[in-house]
Amino acid sequence: MSGIEDVALRAGVSKATVSRALSGRGYVSEMARHKVQAAASELGYVVSSNASSLVTGRTNNVGVIIPVINQWFFGSILEGVERKLLERGYDLMLYNLTKNTEERSRVFEYFLVRKRVDAIIAVTLEISPDEATSLVGLGKPLAGIGGPLAGIPTLGIDDVAAARFATEHLIALGHTRIMHVGGDSAEIMDFHVHSKRLQGFVDALSSAGLPFTADWFVATRFDIPGGYAAGKQILGDPRRRPTAIFAATDEVAIGIILAARELGISIPDDLSVIGIDNHPLTELFGLTSIAQDPADQGEQAVDLVMRQLDDAAWRPPSIHATVPARLVVRSSTSAPRR
């Protein structure tokens, strides 16, 4: 059976370099990492996780706390996290955090405290002050995606600015009868995404001197069926039909487009539609969108915790970092028909 010495000889590096490259602990150049991984693969050498843990005091696991798994946005974040973790020789341990108080308590007070992970990434979670204190009190590298968390370095798009940008695009085209289809602002959602995107919509209307009333906002679920249901509700009444709709997500926007097609409403001649995310289906539907890259956000979060693991003296900034979002114009938006 091959050992670490054989891998080092085959790769032409030291045993220490092999250990760092395969454990993910400490700096190794990309060239050296690839050479070590290739040598280990050729020799069939596999690091014993138990032995490695005894030596390093690490599990080579990173815990990811996430509220939803079966939606594109969250799945894309997980893809980015997993891809980056695999590069560093780490495994992903997933915790699906619901709104159930008892289940949340088990995650924060039991599973994470058992020291089964070396670092923690919290994805689009709005956690209580006690839960945030519990996370910080673990003394492990932390990162968050989606919005500010006290004492934890986080990153994400500016939801208010993204919503305002989307609405301003419609206003610049000449639309004045604009409706927003978003989430229920009365519902407590992680990082208040619903209310922030509604706020950006209202801000854009106000700056343009356009009035806002409750009639110009419809709440729905953040998925295609939710958008379809809202679209049938809005577009089925010609008397209150808008000339443009800003949907809080692309999936909602796609549902609205499907409803419009079923009702014989032309996109964009009769109705312009814009969303947020740049979902993979936007090309198929010609949907104009405010693009963000959730997979890249996942990779950036891994970089944050890995740097903390590599350098115990480095302390990440506790402020929220805003990642860029950009307008991608497609065929679903145009000037209103005269």
SETI-980192 format. One line per field, with one value per residue (C-alpha): residue number from 1; residue in three letters; chain; y, x, z. Coordinates in nm, 3 decimals. Example, Ala and Ser with C-alpha at 12.3 -4.5 7.8 and 13.67 -1.06 7.14 Angstrom:
SETI-980192
k [1, 2]
r [ALA, SER]
c [A, A]
v [-0.450, -0.106]
u [1.230, 1.367]
w [0.780, 0.714]
//
This chain:
SETI-980192
k [1, 2, 3, 4, 5, 6, 7, 8, 9, 10, 11, 12, 13, 14, 15, 16, 17, 18, 19, 20, 21, 22, 23, 24, 25, 26, 27, 28, 29, 30, 31, 32, 33, 34, 35, 36, 37, 38, 39, 40, 41, 42, 43, 44, 45, 46, 47, 48, 49, 50, 51, 52, 53, 54, 55, 56, 57, 58, 59, 60, 61, 62, 63, 64, 65, 66, 67, 68, 69, 70, 71, 72, 73, 74, 75, 76, 77, 78, 79, 80, 81, 82, 83, 84, 85, 86, 87, 88, 89, 90, 91, 92, 93, 94, 95, 96, 97, 98, 99, 100, 101, 102, 103, 104, 105, 106, 107, 108, 109, 110, 111, 112, 113, 114, 115, 116, 117, 118, 119, 120, 121, 122, 123, 124, 125, 126, 127, 128, 129, 130, 131, 132, 133, 134, 135, 136, 137, 138, 139, 140, 141, 142, 143, 144, 145, 146, 147, 148, 149, 150, 151, 152, 153, 154, 155, 156, 157, 158, 159, 160, 161, 162, 163, 164, 165, 166, 167, 168, 169, 170, 171, 172, 173, 174, 175, 176, 177, 178, 179, 180, 181, 182, 183, 184, 185, 186, 187, 188, 189, 190, 191, 192, 193, 194, 195, 196, 197, 198, 199, 200, 201, 202, 203, 204, 205, 206, 207, 208, 209, 210, 211, 212, 213, 214, 215, 216, 217, 218, 219, 220, 221, 222, 223, 224, 225, 226, 227, 228, 229, 230, 231, 232, 233, 234, 235, 236, 237, 238, 239, 240, 241, 242, 243, 244, 245, 246, 247, 248, 249, 250, 251, 252, 253, 254, 255, 256, 257, 258, 259, 260, 261, 262, 263, 264, 265, 266, 267, 268, 269, 270, 271, 272, 273, 274, 275, 276, 277, 278, 279, 280, 281, 282, 283, 284, 285, 286, 287, 288, 289, 290, 291, 292, 293, 294, 295, 296, 297, 298, 299, 300, 301, 302, 303, 304, 305, 306, 307, 308, 309, 310, 311, 312, 313, 314, 315, 316, 317, 318, 319, 320, 321, 322, 323, 324, 325, 326, 327, 328, 329, 330, 331, 332, 333, 334, 335, 336, 337, 338]
r [MET, SER, GLY, ILE, GLU, ASP, VAL, ALA, LEU, ARG, ALA, GLY, VAL, SER, LYS, ALA, THR, VAL, SER, ARG, ALA, LEU, SER, GLY, ARG, GLY, TYR, VAL, SER, GLU, MET, ALA, ARG, HIS, LYS, VAL, GLN, ALA, ALA, ALA, SER, GLU, LEU, GLY, TYR, VAL, VAL, SER, SER, ASN, ALA, SER, SER, LEU, VAL, THR, GLY, ARG, THR, ASN, ASN, VAL, GLY, VAL, ILE, ILE, PRO, VAL, ILE, ASN, GLN, TRP, PHE, PHE, GLY, SER, ILE, LEU, GLU, GLY, VAL, GLU, ARG, LYS, LEU, LEU, GLU, ARG, GLY, TYR, ASP, LEU, MET, LEU, TYR, ASN, LEU, THR, LYS, ASN, THR, GLU, GLU, ARG, SER, ARG, VAL, PHE, GLU, TYR, PHE, LEU, VAL, ARG, LYS, ARG, VAL, ASP, ALA, ILE, ILE, ALA, VAL, THR, LEU, GLU, ILE, SER, PRO, ASP, GLU, ALA, THR, SER, LEU, VAL, GLY, LEU, GLY, LYS, PRO, LEU, ALA, GLY, ILE, GLY, GLY, PRO, LEU, ALA, GLY, ILE, PRO, THR, LEU, GLY, ILE, ASP, ASP, VAL, ALA, ALA, ALA, ARG, PHE, ALA, THR, GLU, HIS, LEU, ILE, ALA, LEU, GLY, HIS, THR, ARG, ILE, MET, HIS, VAL, GLY, GLY, ASP, SER, ALA, GLU, ILE, MET, ASP, PHE, HIS, VAL, HIS, SER, LYS, ARG, LEU, GLN, GLY, PHE, VAL, ASP, ALA, LEU, SER, SER, ALA, GLY, LEU, PRO, PHE, THR, ALA, ASP, TRP, PHE, VAL, ALA, THR, ARG, PHE, ASP, ILE, PRO, GLY, GLY, TYR, ALA, ALA, GLY, LYS, GLN, ILE, LEU, GLY, ASP, PRO, ARG, ARG, ARG, PRO, THR, ALA, ILE, PHE, ALA, ALA, THR, ASP, GLU, VAL, ALA, ILE, GLY, ILE, ILE, LEU, ALA, ALA, ARG, GLU, LEU, GLY, ILE, SER, ILE, PRO, ASP, ASP, LEU, SER, VAL, ILE, GLY, ILE, ASP, ASN, HIS, PRO, LEU, THR, GLU, LEU, PHE, GLY, LEU, THR, SER, ILE, ALA, GLN, ASP, PRO, ALA, ASP, GLN, GLY, GLU, GLN, ALA, VAL, ASP, LEU, VAL, MET, ARG, GLN, LEU, ASP, ASP, ALA, ALA, TRP, ARG, PRO, PRO, SER, ILE, HIS, ALA, THR, VAL, PRO, ALA, ARG, LEU, VAL, VAL, ARG, SER, SER, THR, SER, ALA, PRO, ARG, ARG]
c [A, A, A, A, A, A, A, A, A, A, A, A, A, A, A, A, A, A, A, A, A, A, A, A, A, A, A, A, A, A, A, A, A, A, A, A, A, A, A, A, A, A, A, A, A, A, A, A, A, A, A, A, A, A, A, A, A, A, A, A, A, A, A, A, A, A, A, A, A, A, A, A, A, A, A, A, A, A, A, A, A, A, A, A, A, A, A, A, A, A, A, A, A, A, A, A, A, A, A, A, A, A, A, A, A, A, A, A, A, A, A, A, A, A, A, A, A, A, A, A, A, A, A, A, A, A, A, A, A, A, A, A, A, A, A, A, A, A, A, A, A, A, A, A, A, A, A, A, A, A, A, A, A, A, A, A, A, A, A, A, A, A, A, A, A, A, A, A, A, A, A, A, A, A, A, A, A, A, A, A, A, A, A, A, A, A, A, A, A, A, A, A, A, A, A, A, A, A, A, A, A, A, A, A, A, A, A, A, A, A, A, A, A, A, A, A, A, A, A, A, A, A, A, A, A, A, A, A, A, A, A, A, A, A, A, A, A, A, A, A, A, A, A, A, A, A, A, A, A, A, A, A, A, A, A, A, A, A, A, A, A, A, A, A, A, A, A, A, A, A, A, A, A, A, A, A, A, A, A, A, A, A, A, A, A, A, A, A, A, A, A, A, A, A, A, A, A, A, A, A, A, A, A, A, A, A, A, A, A, A, A, A, A, A, A, A, A, A, A, A, A, A, A, A, A, A, A, A, A, A, A, A, A, A, A, A, A, A]
v [0.000, 0.342, 0.596, 0.969, 0.919, 0.751, 1.036, 1.293, 1.104, 1.071, 1.439, 1.562, 1.756, 1.725, 1.519, 1.845, 1.975, 1.652, 1.685, 2.048, 1.977, 1.681, 1.817, 2.166, 2.314, 2.574, 2.735, 2.525, 2.660, 2.543, 2.367, 2.174, 2.089, 1.943, 1.742, 1.597, 1.514, 1.347, 1.143, 1.039, 0.933, 0.730, 0.552, 0.509, 0.695, 0.819, 1.032, 0.871, 1.126, 0.988, 0.999, 1.344, 1.470, 1.337, 1.515, 1.845, 1.868, 1.923, 1.730, 1.870, 1.940, 2.280, 2.322, 2.508, 2.632, 2.696, 2.758, 2.608, 2.341, 2.279, 2.623, 2.733, 3.022, 2.812, 2.515, 2.739, 2.868, 2.509, 2.421, 2.705, 2.614, 2.246, 2.315, 2.536, 2.299, 2.004, 2.207, 2.243, 1.881, 1.961, 1.800, 1.982, 1.913, 2.053, 2.179, 2.272, 2.537, 2.578, 2.827, 2.555, 2.676, 2.328, 2.225, 2.549, 2.494, 2.147, 2.290, 2.575, 2.409, 2.052, 1.970, 2.264, 2.239, 1.876, 2.007, 1.807, 2.103, 2.330, 2.633, 2.747, 2.927, 3.068, 3.114, 3.387, 3.346, 3.603, 3.461, 3.584, 3.767, 3.454, 3.236, 3.480, 3.479, 3.097, 3.093, 3.346, 3.170, 2.850, 3.020, 2.881, 3.064, 3.206, 3.362, 3.458, 3.502, 3.729, 4.008, 4.150, 3.928, 4.082, 3.989, 3.774, 3.868, 3.854, 3.921, 3.960, 4.194, 4.515, 4.410, 4.765, 4.891, 4.592, 4.645, 5.017, 4.949, 4.711, 4.959, 5.248, 5.045, 5.025, 5.395, 5.488, 5.302, 5.527, 5.308, 5.476, 5.194, 4.958, 4.681, 4.491, 4.121, 4.014, 3.820, 3.886, 4.175, 4.080, 3.745, 3.734, 3.622, 3.583, 3.922, 4.081, 4.022, 4.077, 4.416, 4.535, 4.469, 4.635, 4.933, 4.965, 4.962, 5.234, 5.445, 5.434, 5.539, 5.822, 5.956, 5.958, 6.138, 5.837, 5.753, 5.421, 5.261, 4.914, 4.822, 4.821, 4.547, 4.179, 3.919, 3.562, 3.269, 3.301, 3.036, 2.986, 2.861, 3.161, 3.397, 3.223, 3.258, 3.627, 3.683, 3.535, 3.751, 4.075, 4.030, 3.880, 4.223, 4.463, 4.763, 4.740, 4.584, 4.748, 4.806, 4.670, 4.436, 4.418, 4.068, 4.014, 3.703, 3.557, 3.251, 3.477, 3.671, 3.349, 3.249, 3.589, 3.546, 3.204, 3.353, 3.638, 3.394, 3.194, 3.512, 3.621, 3.916, 3.993, 4.033, 4.304, 4.480, 4.469, 4.402, 4.442, 4.210, 4.224, 4.005, 3.958, 3.674, 3.591, 3.241, 2.986, 2.995, 3.370, 3.310, 3.072, 3.326, 3.633, 3.775, 4.101, 4.057, 4.206, 3.944, 3.808, 3.502, 3.288, 3.020, 3.282, 3.409, 3.054, 3.038, 3.375, 3.257, 2.949, 3.173, 3.375, 3.076, 2.911, 3.220, 3.218, 2.850, 2.907, 3.208, 3.201, 3.556, 3.699, 3.853, 3.921, 4.249, 4.215, 4.452, 4.339, 4.330, 4.413, 4.200, 4.348, 4.305, 4.413, 4.473, 4.217, 4.344, 4.088, 4.090, 4.102, 4.480, 4.765, 5.104, 5.090, 5.074, 5.414]
u [0.000, 0.133, 0.209, 0.262, 0.634, 0.550, 0.320, 0.588, 0.847, 0.614, 0.512, 0.867, 0.767, 0.812, 0.587, 0.476, 0.357, 0.166, 0.003, -0.100, -0.223, -0.440, -0.564, -0.645, -0.455, -0.191, -0.080, 0.018, 0.064, -0.190, 0.083, 0.204, -0.152, -0.229, 0.096, 0.021, -0.339, -0.228, 0.038, -0.205, -0.458, -0.202, -0.087, -0.438, -0.338, -0.625, -0.578, -0.727, -0.974, -0.945, -0.566, -0.563, -0.808, -0.593, -0.286, -0.443, -0.736, -0.960, -1.243, -1.200, -1.574, -1.739, -2.096, -2.343, -2.667, -2.936, -3.314, -3.415, -3.253, -3.486, -3.469, -3.228, -3.073, -2.988, -2.881, -2.643, -2.487, -2.435, -2.273, -2.024, -1.953, -1.903, -1.683, -1.449, -1.443, -1.348, -1.055, -0.933, -0.997, -1.291, -1.633, -1.964, -2.197, -2.545, -2.791, -3.138, -3.254, -3.633, -3.842, -3.929, -3.793, -3.714, -3.528, -3.329, -3.230, -3.097, -2.876, -2.733, -2.716, -2.628, -2.505, -2.269, -2.137, -2.031, -1.726, -1.802, -1.710, -1.407, -1.597, -1.954, -2.121, -2.471, -2.673, -2.944, -3.036, -3.177, -3.090, -3.178, -2.923, -2.897, -2.830, -2.568, -2.402, -2.402, -2.232, -1.965, -1.915, -1.812, -1.483, -1.485, -1.429, -1.761, -1.905, -2.255, -2.426, -2.724, -2.717, -2.557, -2.508, -2.369, -2.004, -1.990, -1.834, -2.109, -2.159, -2.453, -2.622, -2.792, -3.157, -3.292, -3.054, -3.124, -3.499, -3.461, -3.238, -3.496, -3.780, -3.575, -3.517, -3.894, -3.939, -3.661, -3.850, -4.151, -4.369, -4.582, -4.826, -4.582, -4.670, -4.444, -4.497, -4.294, -4.307, -4.543, -4.381, -4.574, -4.396, -4.069, -3.822, -3.449, -3.279, -3.617, -3.563, -3.935, -3.953, -3.617, -3.714, -4.050, -3.866, -3.642, -3.952, -4.122, -3.803, -3.773, -4.136, -4.096, -3.782, -3.966, -4.266, -4.494, -4.748, -4.749, -5.060, -5.121, -5.299, -4.963, -4.816, -4.913, -4.759, -4.690, -4.453, -4.099, -4.137, -4.280, -4.624, -4.646, -4.568, -4.820, -5.096, -5.014, -5.003, -5.351, -5.480, -5.328, -5.365, -5.712, -5.867, -5.800, -5.916, -5.624, -5.367, -5.022, -4.795, -4.494, -4.423, -4.113, -4.099, -3.886, -3.725, -3.684, -3.889, -4.182, -4.128, -4.130, -4.460, -4.605, -4.486, -4.654, -4.979, -4.958, -4.910, -5.212, -5.423, -5.303, -5.102, -4.793, -4.453, -4.322, -4.575, -4.857, -4.654, -4.289, -4.150, -3.821, -3.686, -3.383, -3.126, -3.040, -3.181, -3.067, -3.418, -3.401, -3.243, -3.522, -3.791, -3.600, -3.632, -3.462, -3.302, -3.078, -2.803, -2.627, -2.401, -2.498, -2.238, -1.963, -2.100, -2.068, -1.706, -1.628, -1.774, -1.549, -1.248, -1.340, -1.349, -1.045, -0.835, -0.938, -0.839, -0.505, -0.409, -0.537, -0.412, -0.617, -0.949, -1.196, -1.387, -1.718, -1.892, -2.121, -1.959, -2.184, -2.128, -2.206, -2.532, -2.584, -2.870, -2.904, -3.152, -3.339, -3.664, -3.914, -3.891, -3.960, -4.131, -4.508, -4.738, -4.882]
w [0.000, -0.096, 0.173, 0.191, 0.118, -0.214, -0.313, -0.226, -0.434, -0.734, -0.722, -0.653, -0.342, 0.034, 0.261, 0.425, 0.088, 0.026, 0.367, 0.304, -0.048, 0.049, 0.381, 0.254, 0.548, 0.471, 0.146, -0.155, -0.507, -0.762, -0.963, -0.658, -0.556, -0.899, -0.900, -0.558, -0.646, -0.970, -0.787, -0.515, -0.779, -0.973, -0.658, -0.516, -0.201, 0.016, 0.327, 0.637, 0.769, 1.123, 1.122, 0.967, 1.227, 1.511, 1.374, 1.269, 1.509, 1.207, 1.049, 0.696, 0.697, 0.647, 0.768, 0.548, 0.706, 0.445, 0.463, 0.125, -0.090, -0.386, -0.550, -0.820, -0.625, -0.319, -0.531, -0.727, -0.405, -0.289, -0.623, -0.582, -0.220, -0.297, -0.601, -0.401, -0.102, -0.324, -0.459, -0.102, -0.003, 0.222, 0.253, 0.284, 0.576, 0.510, 0.770, 0.638, 0.884, 0.888, 1.084, 1.335, 1.671, 1.802, 1.487, 1.488, 1.850, 1.768, 1.493, 1.699, 2.039, 1.946, 1.596, 1.549, 1.905, 1.848, 1.658, 1.346, 1.124, 1.096, 0.964, 0.901, 0.610, 0.671, 0.350, 0.335, 0.697, 0.930, 1.266, 1.613, 1.830, 2.047, 1.742, 1.613, 1.956, 1.950, 1.609, 1.705, 2.039, 1.861, 1.779, 1.424, 1.095, 0.976, 0.660, 0.550, 0.214, 0.161, 0.414, 0.732, 1.037, 1.355, 1.403, 1.090, 0.751, 0.489, 0.119, -0.119, -0.364, -0.250, -0.281, -0.255, -0.525, -0.752, -0.730, -0.791, -1.093, -1.241, -1.193, -1.333, -1.649, -1.703, -1.624, -1.869, -2.142, -2.076, -1.854, -1.587, -1.508, -1.338, -1.096, -0.857, -0.796, -0.494, -0.172, 0.114, 0.302, 0.615, 0.621, 0.808, 0.542, 0.562, 0.538, 0.453, 0.081, 0.019, 0.187, 0.050, -0.310, -0.253, -0.104, -0.411, -0.633, -0.429, -0.420, -0.799, -0.847, -0.595, -0.763, -1.097, -0.947, -0.997, -0.727, -0.543, -0.400, -0.256, -0.582, -0.761, -0.545, -0.551, -0.318, -0.424, -0.371, -0.508, -0.780, -1.131, -1.015, -0.782, -1.069, -1.293, -1.033, -0.980, -1.355, -1.406, -1.120, -1.254, -1.629, -1.623, -1.554, -1.848, -1.641, -1.398, -1.628, -1.609, -1.907, -1.715, -1.424, -1.206, -1.059, -0.749, -0.900, -1.247, -1.157, -1.067, -1.392, -1.598, -1.438, -1.534, -1.895, -1.912, -1.780, -2.034, -2.322, -2.211, -2.207, -2.551, -2.416, -2.623, -2.452, -2.478, -2.707, -2.452, -2.138, -2.036, -1.768, -1.576, -1.295, -1.071, -1.074, -1.438, -1.393, -1.658, -1.810, -1.884, -2.225, -2.324, -2.228, -2.350, -2.000, -1.907, -1.565, -1.299, -1.295, -0.993, -0.962, -0.661, -0.740, -0.730, -0.399, -0.267, -0.381, -0.222, 0.109, 0.100, 0.031, 0.341, 0.577, 0.418, 0.469, 0.834, 0.860, 0.685, 0.896, 1.254, 1.306, 1.016, 1.110, 0.830, 0.823, 1.005, 0.763, 0.482, 0.135, -0.159, -0.468, -0.811, -1.001, -1.362, -1.604, -1.884, -2.145, -2.352, -2.549, -2.262, -2.215, -2.455, -2.467, -2.403, -2.702, -2.791]
//
